[in-house]
Amino acid sequence: MDALDLDGDGAPDTWRFWGRREKGRPVLVREERDLDGDGRTDLWLELGPEGEVTRRAVDLDGDGRPDLALRYQSGQLAEKTYHFGKDGLPHAWAHFRVDGSLARRERDLDGDGLPDEREVWEGGEPARTEPLDGARRGQK
């Protein structure tokens, strides 16, 4: 791990984590950044084998925990995950098609971190809503 002071205030604000991939050479696999100078991470980046961002997470309320996570596939946004509250569990998801259009949204209605409702989108509009009860998920 490397700790860097990119803003020159004397305190680290960027942390780079290295892993070994092809032919044993070190490759950057994760980077964390303190964007507001409070000493806590506000931005997390996970990188793929070619250095591409595969996941980006952001702390929006300053508590040091991710509130929004973005997952990428082949350079395209594939999923957004929203974390509301302090429980660390996801509460809502948005899934995207390869063309960038919204495919579906899911919501956790009972606070267990699993989706309870799915809204399917077609042609840029919500087409139908499907319940995702415990029996369908194998939970509860």
Backbone hydrogen bonds in HBPLUS format (Angstrom, degrees):
<---DONOR---> <-ACCEPTOR-->    atom                        ^
c    i                          cat <-CA-CA->   ^        H-A-AA   ^      H-
h    n   atom  resd res      DA  || num        DHA   H-A  angle D-A-AA Bond
n    s   type  num  typ     dist DA aas  dist angle  dist       angle   num
A0002-ASP N   A0016-ARG O   2.83 MM  14  5.08 154.4  1.90 143.7 152.5     1
A0016-ARG N   A0002-ASP O   2.82 MM  14  5.08 161.2  1.85 149.1 155.6     2
A0004-LEU N   A0014-THR O   2.74 MM  10  5.10 171.2  1.75 162.4 164.5     3
A0013-ASP N   A0004-LEU O   2.80 MM   9  6.14 160.3  1.84 158.9 158.7     4
A0014-THR N   A0004-LEU O   3.16 MM  10  5.10 151.2  2.24 149.2 148.0     5
A0034-ASP N   A0013-ASP O   2.73 MM  21  4.78 160.6  1.77 141.3 144.9     6
A0015-TRP N   A0032-GLU O   2.81 MM  17  5.13 161.6  1.84 151.4 156.5     7
A0032-GLU N   A0015-TRP O   2.85 MM  17  5.13 157.6  1.90 147.8 155.3     8
A0017-PHE N   A0030-ARG O   2.84 MM  13  5.11 174.6  1.84 156.9 156.2     9
A0029-VAL N   A0017-PHE O   2.95 MM  12  5.94 166.7  1.97 156.1 160.5    10
A0030-ARG N   A0017-PHE O   3.38 MM  13  5.11 156.6  2.44 139.2 137.3    11
A0019-GLY N   A0027-VAL O   2.86 MM   8  5.36 163.0  1.89 149.7 154.4    12
A0027-VAL N   A0019-GLY O   2.71 MM   8  5.36 158.8  1.76 158.0 163.9    13
A0021-ARG N   A0025-ARG O   3.43 MM   4  6.23 162.4  2.47 161.3 156.8    14
A0024-GLY N   A0021-ARG O   3.14 MM   3  5.62 145.5  2.27 145.6 139.1    15
A0025-ARG N   A0022-GLU O   3.24 MM   3  6.29 164.7  2.27 132.9 132.8    16
A0047-LEU N   A0029-VAL O   2.88 MM  18  4.86 171.9  1.89 130.9 132.1    17
A0031-GLU N   A0045-LEU O   2.86 MM  14  5.09 154.3  1.92 144.6 150.7    18
A0045-LEU N   A0031-GLU O   2.76 MM  14  5.09 152.9  1.83 160.8 165.7    19
A0033-ARG N   A0043-LEU O   2.83 MM  10  5.12 153.8  1.90 149.9 155.8    20
A0042-ASP N   A0033-ARG O   2.73 MM   9  5.92 173.8  1.74 154.6 155.5    21
A0043-LEU N   A0033-ARG O   3.13 MM  10  5.12 151.2  2.22 146.7 149.3    22
A0059-ASP N   A0042-ASP O   2.82 MM  17  4.78 159.8  1.86 139.5 141.8    23
A0044-TRP N   A0057-ALA O   2.89 MM  13  5.02 162.3  1.92 145.4 149.1    24
A0057-ALA N   A0044-TRP O   2.91 MM  13  5.02 158.8  1.96 142.3 147.4    25
A0046-GLU N   A0055-ARG O   2.84 MM   9  5.04 161.8  1.87 151.7 153.1    26
A0054-THR N   A0046-GLU O   2.78 MM   8  5.64 168.1  1.80 150.0 154.2    27
A0055-ARG N   A0046-GLU O   3.39 MM   9  5.04 154.2  2.46 133.6 131.2    28
A0048-GLY N   A0052-GLU O   2.66 MM   4  5.19 159.3  1.70 153.5 160.7    29
A0051-GLY N   A0048-GLY O   2.98 MM   3  5.25 163.4  2.01 118.5 120.6    30
A0072-TYR N   A0054-THR O   2.84 MM  18  4.80 170.9  1.85 132.5 134.2    31
A0056-ARG N   A0070-LEU O   2.81 MM  14  5.07 155.9  1.86 147.8 155.7    32
A0070-LEU N   A0056-ARG O   2.63 MM  14  5.07 164.8  1.65 159.4 165.1    33
A0058-VAL N   A0068-LEU O   2.82 MM  10  5.38 154.7  1.88 156.2 164.8    34
A0067-ASP N   A0058-VAL O   2.77 MM   9  5.97 172.0  1.78 144.1 144.7    35
A0068-LEU N   A0058-VAL O   3.23 MM  10  5.38 155.0  2.30 149.0 154.8    36
A0083-HIS N   A0067-ASP O   2.75 MM  16  4.59 167.2  1.76 140.3 139.5    37
A0069-ALA N   A0081-THR O   2.87 MM  12  5.04 157.3  1.92 148.0 154.3    38
A0081-THR N   A0069-ALA O   2.80 MM  12  5.04 155.8  1.85 149.2 155.6    39
A0071-ARG N   A0079-GLU O   2.83 MM   8  5.13 165.3  1.85 153.2 156.9    40
A0078-ALA N   A0071-ARG O   2.78 MM   7  5.67 169.1  1.79 156.3 158.2    41
A0079-GLU N   A0071-ARG O   3.23 MM   8  5.13 153.8  2.30 139.9 140.2    42
A0073-GLN N   A0076-GLN O   2.87 MM   3  5.34 155.9  1.93 152.8 156.8    43
A0076-GLN N   A0073-GLN O   2.93 MM   3  5.34 167.7  1.94 120.8 123.4    44
A0096-PHE N   A0078-ALA O   2.89 MM  18  4.94 166.1  1.91 135.0 135.9    45
A0080-LYS N   A0094-ALA O   2.80 MM  14  5.03 153.6  1.87 145.8 154.0    46
A0094-ALA N   A0080-LYS O   2.86 MM  14  5.03 148.8  1.95 144.7 149.8    47
A0082-TYR N   A0092-ALA O   2.79 MM  10  5.09 169.6  1.80 152.0 153.7    48
A0091-HIS N   A0082-TYR O   2.78 MM   9  5.79 172.1  1.79 171.9 169.1    49
A0092-ALA N   A0082-TYR O   3.39 MM  10  5.09 148.1  2.50 136.3 136.6    50
A0108-ASP N   A0091-HIS O   2.90 MM  17  4.97 166.3  1.91 143.9 140.6    51
A0093-TRP N   A0106-GLU O   2.87 MM  13  5.06 157.6  1.92 144.8 146.9    52
A0106-GLU N   A0093-TRP O   2.91 MM  13  5.06 160.1  1.95 138.2 142.8    53
A0095-HIS N   A0104-ARG O   2.86 MM   9  5.38 171.1  1.87 166.1 167.5    54
A0103-ALA N   A0095-HIS O   2.79 MM   8  5.58 166.5  1.80 149.7 152.6    55
A0104-ARG N   A0095-HIS O   3.36 MM   9  5.38 158.6  2.40 134.6 137.1    56
A0097-ARG N   A0101-SER O   2.80 MM   4  5.42 166.3  1.82 165.0 168.3    57
A0100-GLY N   A0097-ARG O   2.90 MM   3  5.28 161.1  1.94 115.6 120.3    58
A0121-TRP N   A0103-ALA O   2.85 MM  18  5.11 176.6  1.85 138.0 137.5    59
A0105-ARG N   A0119-GLU O   2.83 MM  14  5.07 152.5  1.91 141.3 150.6    60
A0119-GLU N   A0105-ARG O   2.68 MM  14  5.07 166.6  1.70 159.5 163.7    61
A0107-ARG N   A0117-GLU O   2.92 MM  10  5.34 149.8  2.02 146.0 154.2    62
A0116-ASP N   A0107-ARG O   2.68 MM   9  5.88 171.6  1.69 146.6 147.8    63
A0117-GLU N   A0107-ARG O   3.20 MM  10  5.34 144.6  2.33 147.0 153.3    64
A0132-LEU N   A0116-ASP O   2.68 MM  16  4.49 164.7  1.70 131.8 126.2    65
A0118-ARG N   A0130-GLU O   2.78 MM  12  5.05 164.6  1.80 156.8 161.5    66
A0130-GLU N   A0118-ARG O   2.63 MM  12  5.05 164.3  1.66 155.9 161.6    67
A0120-VAL N   A0128-ARG O   2.82 MM   8  5.45 153.1  1.90 161.9 169.8    68
A0127-ALA N   A0120-VAL O   2.71 MM   7  5.67 168.0  1.73 155.7 160.1    69
A0128-ARG N   A0120-VAL O   3.42 MM   8  5.45 157.2  2.47 138.2 142.0    70
A0122-GLU N   A0125-GLU O   2.88 MM   3  5.55 158.0  1.93 167.3 163.2    71
A0125-GLU N   A0122-GLU O   3.19 MM   3  5.55 160.2  2.23 111.3 117.3    72
A0136-ARG N   A0133-ASP O   3.09 MM   3  5.58 124.0  2.42 111.1 123.6    73
A0137-ARG N   A0133-ASP O   3.28 MM   4  6.60 146.2  2.40 148.2 157.9    74
A0138-GLY N   A0134-GLY O   2.88 MM   4  5.79 116.7  2.29 139.0 154.3    75
A0139-GLN N   A0134-GLY O   2.79 MM   5  4.62 145.5  1.91 144.4 145.9    76
